[in-house]
Amino acid sequence: MNRHCAFLATLLLSAACTQTPPPTLPATDIPAAFEQAVPPGVTAWPAADWWKGFGDNQLDALMESAQASNLDIAQAQARMRQADARARQAGAALLPTLGLNATVDSLYGQSGSTSLHETDYSAGLGASYELDFWGKNRAAASSAESARAASAADRATVALTVTGSVANSYFLLLSLRERIAVTEANLKSSQEILSVVQRRVDAGYSPAADLLQERANMAMQRSLLPALQQQELETRDALAILTGHPPEGFSVIATSLNGVTIPMVAPGLPSGLLTRRPDIAAAEANLAAAHADLAVARAAFLPNITLNATAGLQYPALAAAVDTLPGVGFGASLGAALVQSIFDGGRNAAKTAEAKAREEELLAAYRAAAMNAFADVENALGSLNHLTQQEGALRDQVTQAEKVLGAARRKYTSGYADFLTITDAERSLYTARDQLSDVRRAKLSASVALIKALGGGFQTP
């Protein structure tokens, strides 16, 4: 009686598991709103082709090339097709199998002076079907479907990572070209100052040390160029790889960040982010797959019931253990099999414990993905706001530094200031120009980070 009760309890537990949805995020994990300020009047999530918001045709062409030829995306696409094939395999278990069976047996026997020879043969169709009474096959198919959804989300994550890297590399390349141009302009300005110093030294109005100092300043400026040019080369080569091309023969026409605009995107409520991030969708799908795997593991305690049937022509028409019907005729068989494990050394229990622990692991991973997503949005918003403030301050600094250098040059030429004043003004201006170019690049990268943090136009199907 106790064994019957235990069997019934296990049956009910398994049935309940197959119908229970997977665990979800606790409400305490989802904040009510983001803390960082968003651009006023902007409520648009990123579009799937978010890069077009930067208004740069060269960037659009690079993105198109990356989506078509990037090798990381190609690998993710192949993994998604593998997951799709596994899902179809798992779904096939819900349907009966049908096959063609053909056999020929030649029998010979001899006893004393008597011998007999007989050839038996049959040809027919055979069908087999496992009754999914406990939902094991349905759970396995559900697990595979969730794994397929996770693979599709992983592919979207890879694509978003690649396109984000293309945008950042492109902006870095243009920023380096701007900084090279700024350094060359600084060299030209230093050359003009050197000419002034040379005339004053020749006329005896300034010491020769001023000439040596300005030549040292020019040498320092020239020393910056090779490093910037090497960074430009490496960035261009990295951009070629991202777009699926070898570095040789790859070129980018644009030379400046001028004309590149920042798309106006902003998050809605944090809860909306849960359906717009591919990494969160993948984590949720993996959790659903683990929950289904747990149902499969629990169903292993219950018996497997399989129906088998065959029908066709055979000789003899009936060849059973007791009766034989000679001649060629129609033959058929129908049977059922029930297999129940009685003792397996605790293997099924261990598999169930493993599946349960796996579900708990992926629930924690799901929660971590959501929390990291909220943090990504907060950091990107904060970075964009702070870099906007820094850019404004640097633009004002460059304007004032240009005025200071101009005034210092006039005073030096008139003999009212020493050369150290020009040196300090030069250094301040050149540093501010370089920082401004880099901050403009950083602001564009922060915009890309915000777009990635908001899912880059992805939506959970």
C-alpha positions as CSV (number, residue, x, y, z in Angstrom):
1,M,0.0,0.0,0.0
2,N,2.9,2.4,0.9
3,R,4.5,1.7,-2.4
4,H,1.3,2.6,-4.3
5,C,1.0,5.9,-2.3
6,A,4.6,6.7,-3.1
7,F,4.1,6.0,-6.8
8,L,1.0,8.2,-6.8
9,A,2.8,11.0,-5.0
10,T,5.7,10.9,-7.5
11,L,3.2,10.9,-10.4
12,L,1.4,14.0,-9.0
13,L,4.7,15.8,-8.4
14,S,5.8,15.2,-11.9
15,A,2.6,16.3,-13.5
16,A,2.6,19.5,-11.4
17,C,6.2,20.2,-12.4
18,T,5.4,20.0,-16.1
19,Q,2.6,22.6,-15.7
20,T,4.4,25.0,-13.4
21,P,6.0,28.0,-15.1
22,P,9.6,28.7,-14.5
23,P,10.5,31.1,-11.7
24,T,10.6,34.9,-12.4
25,L,12.4,37.9,-11.2
26,P,11.5,39.1,-7.7
27,A,9.7,42.4,-7.7
28,T,12.4,43.8,-5.5
29,D,15.0,43.4,-8.3
30,I,13.1,45.9,-10.6
31,P,13.5,49.6,-9.7
32,A,10.6,51.9,-10.3
33,A,12.6,54.4,-12.4
34,F,16.1,55.3,-13.4
35,E,17.9,57.8,-11.3
36,Q,20.1,59.5,-13.9
37,A,18.5,62.4,-15.9
38,V,17.4,61.7,-19.4
39,P,17.3,64.2,-22.3
40,P,14.2,66.3,-21.8
41,G,11.3,65.4,-24.2
42,V,13.0,62.3,-25.4
43,T,11.2,58.9,-24.8
44,A,12.2,56.9,-27.9
45,W,13.9,53.6,-27.6
46,P,16.6,52.8,-30.1
47,A,15.6,51.5,-33.5
48,A,17.0,48.3,-35.0
49,D,19.1,50.4,-37.4
50,W,20.1,52.8,-34.6
51,W,23.4,53.8,-36.3
52,K,21.5,55.8,-38.9
53,G,20.7,58.2,-36.2
54,F,24.3,59.5,-36.3
55,G,23.7,60.8,-39.8
56,D,26.9,59.4,-41.3
57,N,26.8,57.5,-44.7
58,Q,30.2,56.0,-44.2
59,L,29.1,54.5,-40.9
60,D,26.0,53.1,-42.5
61,A,28.1,51.4,-45.2
62,L,30.4,49.9,-42.6
63,M,27.5,48.6,-40.6
64,E,26.0,46.9,-43.6
65,S,29.3,45.3,-44.4
66,A,29.7,44.1,-40.8
67,Q,26.2,42.5,-40.6
68,A,26.9,40.7,-43.9
69,S,30.5,39.6,-43.4
70,N,31.5,39.7,-39.7
71,L,32.8,36.3,-38.7
72,D,31.6,36.5,-35.1
73,I,28.0,37.1,-36.4
74,A,28.5,34.2,-38.8
75,Q,29.5,31.8,-36.0
76,A,26.5,33.0,-33.9
77,Q,24.2,32.4,-36.9
78,A,25.5,28.9,-37.3
79,R,25.0,28.2,-33.6
80,M,21.4,29.4,-33.9
81,R,20.8,26.9,-36.8
82,Q,22.3,24.1,-34.6
83,A,19.9,25.0,-31.8
84,D,17.0,25.1,-34.3
85,A,17.9,21.6,-35.5
86,R,18.1,20.3,-32.0
87,A,14.6,21.7,-31.3
88,R,13.3,19.9,-34.3
89,Q,14.9,16.7,-33.1
90,A,13.3,17.0,-29.7
91,G,9.9,17.8,-31.2
92,A,10.1,14.6,-33.3
93,A,9.8,12.6,-30.1
94,L,6.2,13.7,-29.8
95,L,5.3,12.0,-33.1
96,P,5.2,8.2,-33.9
97,T,8.0,6.7,-35.9
98,L,7.2,4.8,-39.1
99,G,9.6,2.5,-40.9
100,L,9.9,-0.2,-43.5
101,N,10.9,-3.7,-42.3
102,A,12.0,-6.4,-44.6
103,T,13.6,-9.7,-43.6
104,V,14.7,-13.0,-45.2
105,D,15.6,-16.1,-43.1
106,S,16.8,-19.3,-44.7
107,L,16.5,-22.3,-42.4
108,Y,18.0,-25.8,-42.9
109,G,17.9,-28.8,-40.7
110,Q,18.9,-32.5,-40.9
111,S,18.2,-35.5,-38.7
112,G,19.4,-38.9,-39.8
113,S,18.6,-39.3,-43.5
114,T,16.0,-36.6,-43.5
115,S,16.7,-32.9,-44.2
116,L,14.4,-29.9,-44.5
117,H,15.0,-26.4,-46.0
118,E,12.7,-23.5,-45.5
119,T,12.9,-19.7,-46.4
120,D,10.8,-17.3,-44.4
121,Y,10.4,-13.7,-45.4
122,S,8.4,-10.7,-44.6
123,A,7.9,-7.1,-45.8
124,G,5.8,-4.5,-44.1
125,L,5.5,-1.2,-42.3
126,G,6.3,-0.8,-38.6
127,A,5.2,1.9,-36.3
128,S,6.2,2.8,-32.8
129,Y,4.9,5.5,-30.4
130,E,5.9,6.4,-26.9
131,L,2.9,7.6,-24.9
132,D,4.0,10.9,-23.3
133,F,1.7,10.2,-20.4
134,W,3.9,12.0,-17.9
135,G,4.9,14.9,-20.2
136,K,8.6,13.9,-20.4
137,N,8.8,14.4,-24.2
138,R,6.8,17.6,-24.1
139,A,9.2,18.9,-21.5
140,A,12.2,17.9,-23.5
141,A,10.8,19.6,-26.6
142,S,10.0,22.7,-24.5
143,S,13.6,22.7,-23.2
144,A,14.9,22.6,-26.8
145,E,12.6,25.4,-27.9
146,S,13.8,27.5,-25.0
147,A,17.4,26.7,-26.0
148,R,16.6,27.8,-29.5
149,A,15.2,31.1,-28.2
150,A,18.3,31.6,-26.1
151,S,20.5,31.0,-29.1
152,A,18.6,33.5,-31.2
153,A,19.0,36.0,-28.4
154,D,22.7,35.2,-28.1
155,R,23.0,35.9,-31.9
156,A,21.3,39.3,-31.3
157,T,23.8,40.0,-28.5
158,V,26.7,39.2,-30.7
159,A,25.3,41.4,-33.5
160,L,24.8,44.3,-31.1
161,T,28.3,43.9,-29.7
162,V,29.8,43.9,-33.2
163,T,27.8,46.9,-34.4
164,G,28.7,48.8,-31.2
165,S,32.3,48.0,-31.8
166,V,32.1,49.1,-35.4
167,A,30.7,52.5,-34.3
168,N,33.2,53.0,-31.5
169,S,36.1,52.0,-33.7
170,Y,34.9,54.4,-36.5
171,F,34.5,57.3,-34.0
172,L,38.0,56.5,-32.6
173,L,39.5,56.5,-36.1
174,L,38.0,59.9,-36.9
175,S,39.0,61.2,-33.5
176,L,42.6,60.1,-34.1
177,R,42.6,61.7,-37.5
178,E,41.4,64.9,-35.9
179,R,44.1,64.8,-33.3
180,I,46.7,64.2,-36.0
181,A,45.3,67.3,-37.8
182,V,45.4,69.3,-34.5
183,T,49.0,68.2,-33.9
184,E,50.0,69.3,-37.4
185,A,48.2,72.6,-36.9
186,N,50.0,73.0,-33.6
187,L,53.3,72.4,-35.4
188,K,52.4,75.0,-37.9
189,S,51.6,77.5,-35.2
190,S,54.8,76.7,-33.4
191,Q,56.7,77.2,-36.7
192,E,55.2,80.7,-36.9
193,I,56.2,81.4,-33.3
194,L,59.7,80.1,-34.0
195,S,60.0,82.6,-36.9
196,V,59.1,85.4,-34.5
197,V,61.6,84.2,-31.9
198,Q,64.3,83.8,-34.6
199,R,63.9,87.4,-35.7
200,R,64.0,88.7,-32.1
201,V,67.1,86.6,-31.3
202,D,68.8,87.8,-34.5
203,A,67.9,91.4,-33.6
204,G,69.3,90.9,-30.1
205,Y,65.9,91.5,-28.4
206,S,65.6,88.0,-27.0
207,P,68.2,85.5,-25.6
208,A,69.1,82.4,-27.7
209,A,67.6,80.3,-24.9
210,D,64.1,81.3,-26.2
211,L,65.0,79.9,-29.6
212,L,66.1,76.6,-28.1
213,Q,63.0,76.4,-26.0
214,E,60.7,76.8,-29.0
215,R,62.6,74.2,-31.0
216,A,62.2,71.8,-28.0
217,N,58.5,72.5,-28.1
218,M,58.3,71.7,-31.8
219,A,60.3,68.5,-31.2
220,M,57.8,67.5,-28.6
221,Q,54.9,68.1,-30.9
222,R,56.6,66.1,-33.7
223,S,57.1,63.2,-31.3
224,L,53.4,62.9,-30.8
225,L,52.7,62.3,-34.5
226,P,54.1,58.8,-34.9
227,A,52.2,57.5,-31.9
228,L,49.0,58.9,-33.1
229,Q,49.6,57.6,-36.6
230,Q,50.3,54.1,-35.3
231,Q,47.0,54.2,-33.3
232,E,45.2,55.3,-36.4
233,L,46.7,52.4,-38.3
234,E,45.7,49.8,-35.6
235,T,42.2,51.2,-35.3
236,R,41.7,51.1,-39.1
237,D,42.9,47.5,-39.2
238,A,40.6,46.6,-36.3
239,L,37.7,48.2,-38.2
240,A,38.5,46.2,-41.3
241,I,38.3,42.9,-39.3
242,L,35.0,43.9,-37.7
243,T,33.5,44.4,-41.2
244,G,34.8,41.1,-42.4
245,H,37.7,42.4,-44.6
246,P,41.5,41.9,-44.4
247,P,43.3,45.2,-43.5
248,E,45.1,45.3,-46.9
249,G,43.2,47.6,-49.2
250,F,40.7,48.7,-46.6
251,S,40.1,52.4,-46.4
252,V,37.8,54.9,-44.7
253,I,37.3,58.2,-46.4
254,A,36.0,60.4,-43.5
255,T,38.6,62.4,-41.6
256,S,36.6,64.3,-39.0
257,L,33.8,63.9,-36.5
258,N,32.2,67.1,-37.7
259,G,28.7,66.4,-39.0
260,V,28.2,63.3,-36.8
261,T,25.1,63.8,-34.7
262,I,24.1,62.0,-31.5
263,P,20.8,60.1,-31.7
264,M,18.2,61.1,-29.2
265,V,17.2,57.9,-27.3
266,A,16.1,57.4,-23.8
267,P,14.8,54.6,-21.6
268,G,11.3,54.2,-20.4
269,L,10.6,52.4,-17.2
270,P,13.2,49.8,-16.0
271,S,10.6,47.1,-16.4
272,G,10.4,47.8,-20.1
273,L,14.1,47.0,-20.4
274,L,13.5,43.4,-19.5
275,T,12.0,42.7,-23.0
276,R,14.5,44.9,-24.9
277,R,17.8,43.4,-23.9
278,P,18.9,40.3,-25.8
279,D,21.2,39.2,-23.0
280,I,18.2,39.3,-20.6
281,A,16.1,37.4,-23.1
282,A,18.8,34.7,-23.4
283,A,19.1,34.4,-19.6
284,E,15.3,34.0,-19.3
285,A,15.2,31.4,-22.1
286,N,18.0,29.5,-20.5
287,L,16.1,29.5,-17.2
288,A,13.0,28.2,-19.0
289,A,15.1,25.4,-20.6
290,A,16.5,24.4,-17.2
291,H,13.0,24.3,-15.7
292,A,11.9,22.0,-18.5
293,D,15.0,19.8,-18.0
294,L,14.0,19.5,-14.3
295,A,10.6,18.2,-15.4
296,V,12.3,15.6,-17.7
297,A,14.5,14.5,-14.8
298,R,11.5,14.0,-12.5
299,A,9.6,12.1,-15.2
300,A,12.4,9.6,-15.3
301,F,11.1,8.1,-12.1
302,L,7.9,7.1,-13.9
303,P,7.5,4.2,-16.4
304,N,7.9,4.5,-20.1
305,I,4.9,3.2,-22.1
306,T,5.6,2.3,-25.8
307,L,3.1,1.0,-28.4
308,N,4.4,-1.0,-31.4
309,A,2.6,-2.2,-34.5
310,T,3.7,-3.9,-37.7
311,A,1.7,-5.1,-40.8
312,G,2.6,-6.5,-44.2
313,L,3.1,-9.6,-46.3
314,Q,5.1,-12.5,-44.9
315,Y,5.8,-16.2,-45.2
316,P,4.6,-18.1,-43.3
317,A,1.5,-15.9,-42.8
318,L,1.8,-16.6,-39.0
319,A,5.0,-17.8,-37.3
320,A,4.3,-17.7,-33.6
321,A,5.7,-19.6,-30.8
322,V,2.6,-22.0,-30.7
323,D,0.8,-21.8,-34.0
324,T,2.1,-21.6,-37.6
325,L,0.0,-20.6,-40.6
326,P,1.8,-21.7,-43.8
327,G,1.7,-19.9,-47.1
328,V,2.2,-16.3,-48.1
329,G,-0.3,-13.9,-46.5
330,F,-1.0,-10.8,-44.5
331,G,0.6,-10.6,-41.1
332,A,0.3,-8.1,-38.3
333,S,1.4,-7.6,-34.8
334,L,0.5,-5.2,-32.1
335,G,2.1,-4.8,-28.7
336,A,2.8,-2.5,-25.8
337,A,5.8,-2.3,-23.5
338,L,6.1,-0.8,-20.1
339,V,9.5,-0.2,-18.6
340,Q,10.0,0.9,-15.0
341,S,13.3,1.4,-13.3
342,I,13.2,-0.3,-9.8
343,F,16.8,0.3,-8.7
344,D,19.4,2.5,-10.4
345,G,21.8,3.2,-7.6
346,G,20.4,6.7,-7.1
347,R,21.2,7.9,-10.7
348,N,17.8,9.4,-11.4
349,A,17.7,11.1,-8.0
350,A,21.2,12.6,-8.7
351,K,20.1,13.8,-12.1
352,T,17.1,15.5,-10.6
353,A,19.2,17.2,-8.0
354,E,21.6,18.3,-10.7
355,A,18.7,19.7,-12.8
356,K,17.3,21.5,-9.7
357,A,20.7,23.1,-8.9
358,R,21.1,24.1,-12.6
359,E,17.7,25.9,-12.4
360,E,18.8,27.7,-9.3
361,E,22.0,28.7,-11.0
362,L,20.3,30.1,-14.0
363,L,17.7,32.0,-11.9
364,A,20.7,33.7,-10.2
365,A,22.2,34.4,-13.7
366,Y,18.8,35.9,-14.9
367,R,18.7,38.2,-11.9
368,A,22.3,39.2,-12.4
369,A,21.7,40.0,-16.1
370,A,18.7,42.2,-15.2
371,M,20.7,44.1,-12.5
372,N,23.7,44.6,-14.8
373,A,21.3,45.9,-17.5
374,F,19.9,48.5,-15.1
375,A,23.4,49.5,-14.1
376,D,24.5,49.8,-17.7
377,V,21.7,52.2,-18.4
378,E,22.5,54.3,-15.3
379,N,26.2,54.5,-16.2
380,A,25.6,55.3,-19.8
381,L,23.1,58.1,-18.9
382,G,25.5,59.5,-16.3
383,S,28.5,59.4,-18.7
384,L,26.5,61.1,-21.5
385,N,25.4,63.9,-19.1
386,H,28.9,64.4,-17.6
387,L,30.7,64.4,-21.0
388,T,28.2,66.9,-22.3
389,Q,29.2,69.3,-19.5
390,Q,32.9,68.6,-20.0
391,E,32.6,69.2,-23.7
392,G,31.1,72.6,-23.1
393,A,33.8,73.5,-20.6
394,L,36.6,72.4,-23.0
395,R,35.1,74.4,-25.9
396,D,35.2,77.5,-23.7
397,Q,38.7,76.6,-22.6
398,V,39.9,76.3,-26.2
399,T,38.4,79.7,-27.1
400,Q,40.0,81.4,-24.1
401,A,43.4,79.7,-24.6
402,E,43.5,80.9,-28.2
403,K,42.9,84.4,-27.0
404,V,45.6,84.0,-24.4
405,L,48.2,82.7,-26.9
406,G,47.4,85.5,-29.3
407,A,47.8,88.1,-26.5
408,A,51.1,86.5,-25.4
409,R,52.5,86.6,-28.9
410,R,51.7,90.2,-29.3
411,K,53.2,91.1,-25.9
412,Y,56.3,89.0,-26.6
413,T,56.7,90.7,-30.0
414,S,56.4,94.1,-28.4
415,G,58.8,93.2,-25.7
416,Y,56.3,93.3,-22.8
417,A,56.4,89.6,-21.9
418,D,59.1,86.9,-21.7
419,F,59.0,83.7,-23.8
420,L,57.8,81.6,-20.8
421,T,54.4,83.3,-21.2
422,I,54.1,82.0,-24.8
423,T,55.3,78.5,-23.8
424,D,52.6,78.2,-21.1
425,A,49.9,79.5,-23.5
426,E,51.0,77.1,-26.2
427,R,50.9,74.2,-23.8
428,S,47.4,75.1,-22.5
429,L,46.0,75.5,-26.0
430,Y,47.4,72.4,-27.5
431,T,46.3,70.3,-24.5
432,A,42.8,71.7,-24.6
433,R,42.4,71.1,-28.3
434,D,43.5,67.5,-27.9
435,Q,41.2,66.9,-24.9
436,L,38.3,68.4,-26.8
437,S,38.7,66.1,-29.7
438,D,38.9,63.1,-27.4
439,V,35.9,64.2,-25.3
440,R,33.8,64.5,-28.5
441,R,34.8,60.9,-29.3
442,A,34.0,59.8,-25.8
443,K,30.6,61.5,-25.9
444,L,29.7,59.6,-29.1
445,S,30.9,56.3,-27.5
446,A,28.8,57.1,-24.5
447,S,25.8,57.4,-26.8
448,V,26.7,54.0,-28.3
449,A,26.9,52.6,-24.8
450,L,23.4,53.9,-24.0
451,I,22.0,52.4,-27.2
452,K,23.6,49.1,-26.3
453,A,22.4,49.3,-22.8
454,L,18.8,49.9,-24.1
455,G,19.1,46.8,-26.3
456,G,19.9,48.3,-29.7
457,G,16.4,47.9,-31.0
458,F,15.9,44.3,-29.9
459,Q,12.5,43.2,-28.7
460,T,11.7,39.8,-27.2
461,P,9.5,37.9,-29.7
